[in-house]
Amino acid sequence: MDEFHYTYYESPIGLIKIGGNEQYIGELSFVDDKAQFSHGEPGITELMHQCTEELIEYFHGTRKSFDIPVHQEGTDFQKKVWSELMEINYGKTLSYLDLAKRIGDPKATRAVAGSNGKNMVLIMVPCHRVIGSDKSLSGFSGGMWRKKWLLQHEFKTSHGIQTLF
């Protein structure tokens, strides 16, 4: 297995740590500074460079989906949730209950929310697109203000409307 490397991208909403190897991206997270959570070796692979380019396009509103392979360690249930998250279209939202129904277990709303919280590849595995059944914003490891920003950014660039919330 390739060695895990990391680099950083200064996005419009803060510093993003990009971690991965030659085969996949395994971490995309917001950090306060470059010393935070730095496991692995500093450096950039070709895939990480491509990821940075795709993030730039995403933040400019020209990219609606990512072409980068992602991989996360987790339970079968978590992997099922993360896979389903990637099916939520850009500019759309889904409730935790709807997501639980989509994976075939409408009683698993809390487990779905827990799996969302364990997602380590933010934006690319778009857990920010999952909201409460009452349309409220809840739960995002990158911070609620970033979740709101991401949703408004996607809504604006896909619908031409400034405000969602």
Buried (B, 14 or more C-beta within 10 A) or exposed (E): EEEBBBBBBEBEBBBBBBBBBEEBBBBBBBBEEEEEBBEBEEEBBEBBEBBBEBBEEBBEEEBEEBEBEBBBEBEEBBBBBBEBBEEBEBBEBBBBBBBBBBBEEEEBBEBBBBBBEBBBBBBBBBBBBBBBEEEEBEBBBBEEEBBBBBBBBBBBBBEEEEEBE
